[in-house]
Amino acid sequence: MSANAVIEVGDAPGMQGREFTWTNADFDRVQDLIYRRAGISLHDGKHAMVYSRLSRRLRDTGHQSFREYLSWLESTDGAEWQEFVNALTTNLTSFFRERHHFQILSEHLKSKSATHSWRVWCSAASTGEEPYSILMTALEALGNRPHFCLMASDIDSKVLATAANGVYKAEALKGLSAAQMQAFFMRGKGANAGLVRVKPELKQLVEFLIVNLIKDDWPFKDHFDVVFCRNVMIYFDAETQRRVLERIHRVMKPGGILFVGHAENFSESRDLFVLKGKTAYERR
Ligand SMILES: C[S@@+](CC[C@H](N)C(=O)[O-])C[C@H]1O[C@@H](n2cnc3c(N)ncnc32)[C@H](O)[C@@H]1O
């Protein structure tokens, strides 16, 4: 046990002997706060994950206990809320994840006239692999000067900064063809060996912005042809999913395509979206 470990009556099971006191009441409070802020439903098995991710926030902000940190957080409307959300999101992603979607996207892009102006939204863009995969698909399907506008958003400011930077480990590109690597990435040299950078031609087609899927303040004026909302609704409860789906429906053009994650199923919302392919829906 470390010198400053604390054990207290009410400690959450299995969490004794940690640097900070961590009780079931602290977990319940975090559960409530992240649900209200981000719509994320943290289930009871997430004690250890939440403790470890938020301990860092306590250290960085100089708080001695979760109770004190959470009370301070609730009393402010400042920058720490963004850090709190960033700490609790799960950002797993990869280039061309769920590859079949990019095949459907490519066919859809080729199905309209070359003058069509495409508006696409990638709504849980994480560190950028998904929006850049969308752009590679668009350039391959539409040629080098497409009428293509991509908005890529996330609630997490830290992952969006990585996305906007567009620098990845070279291993992250293992699913790409040699032609794609050559066309869309530059290889780092010297101190940057082992890294790759997205080419400016790709980057200039995307705008990164923070959007919270559960808030009513989406900044979009025009409707989208295609929306990617993959592997994020899985963290929301059924009520929140339905509200987000209704809102996505409102920002899409009829006939537009919504891509969702492999474990997400919205067949109960047939009034809004009709299943078109594997986890791809058409907006009614
Ligand atoms: C598991 S990643 C999925 C990334 C990518 N869409 C994919 O499928 O590879 C989930 C992303 O959803 C984001 N997220 C969670 N809650 C959100 C919310 N309320 N609004 C917008 N994004 C959210 C997280 O920050 C995270 O980057």
The ligand as a Gaussian input file, in Angstrom:
#p B3LYP/6-31G(d) Opt

LIG

0 1
 C      -15.479000       4.795000     -29.607000
 S      -15.242000       6.369000     -30.330000
 C      -15.821000       6.064000     -31.977000
 C      -15.006000       6.797000     -33.011000
 C      -15.429000       6.569000     -34.460000
 N      -16.763000       7.077000     -34.699000
 C      -15.341000       5.107000     -34.835000
 O      -16.380000       4.446000     -34.962000
 O      -14.225000       4.606000     -34.994000
 C      -16.607000       7.306000     -29.601000
 C      -16.442000       8.808000     -29.733000
 O      -17.681000       9.432000     -29.362000
 C      -17.386000      10.633000     -28.681000
 N      -18.553000      11.052000     -27.874000
 C      -18.996000      10.522000     -26.707000
 N      -20.077000      11.202000     -26.272000
 C      -20.340000      12.156000     -27.192000
 C      -21.333000      13.173000     -27.309000
 N      -22.284000      13.343000     -26.378000
 N      -21.294000      13.987000     -28.379000
 C      -20.326000      13.840000     -29.339000
 N      -19.365000      12.905000     -29.275000
 C      -19.366000      12.064000     -28.220000
 C      -16.159000      10.280000     -27.852000
 O      -15.437000      11.425000     -27.459000
 C      -15.380000       9.364000     -28.795000
 O      -14.397000      10.073000     -29.515000

